[in-house]
Amino acid sequence: SVSTVFITRCRDSTIFVGAAVAIHLDNCQNVKIICATRMAHIEACERCTCYFLINTRPIVTRNCSRLVFAPYNALYTKFGLDTLCTGINPQLNLWDQPIVLGSFGGSLFEKISPANFRIFVVPMSWANVNPIINTQIPDQYLAELEKKKNSILTLKSDLEIIKGKDPKLYEQLVDKIHKTGSKCITEGGQMQEIIWLT
């Protein structure tokens, strides 16, 4: 947890801040910010996605464009302690109610679609994640996460059945899944994040 975070002139990045009293994003492009905060100011930014747990309405100024707002999506063990230290109420989230000041209009912001919502886990292991307190995720996003989880569980179950009946077909399918996954990660621009995390 920190007092204030200033992020200026960042490009093509994913930035995770556990919790901050205030966050200021300025002149950034194609940045994903994940943060629990009491207040946020976004200024002159474009193509940025803000995954917020925020207790006041985010303020948007100076001709931002193509912003995407999303509910907070991080899971990590110190979440409860960090929000307590910064005075953040985990049950109050105004992520989808930005105040827009000083803009010339156009495609300023949108809410993330439930189909594009993903959970960000720090560290990248479910075994270490058991926060005592967590934030509320809106129902339509939870439903979409549940669908994704069920689809993965069904795939795993189907692969186990195939493995028992035809090990060669199983190996081919697993190889195809890995190749498709790698291609998706590379084309989606997440390879640098994975290399950095590794």
Buried (B, 14 or more C-beta within 10 A) or exposed (E): BBEEBEBEEBEEBBBEBBBBBBBBBBBBBBBBBBBBBBBBBBBBBBBBBBBBBBBBBBBBBEBBBBBBBBBBBBBBBBBBBBBBBBEBEBEEBBBBEBEBEEBEEEEBBEBBEBEEBEBBBBEEEEEEBEBEEBBEBBEEBBEBBEEEEEEEEEEEEEBEEBBEEEEEEBEEBEEEEEEEEEEEEEEEEEEEBEEEEE
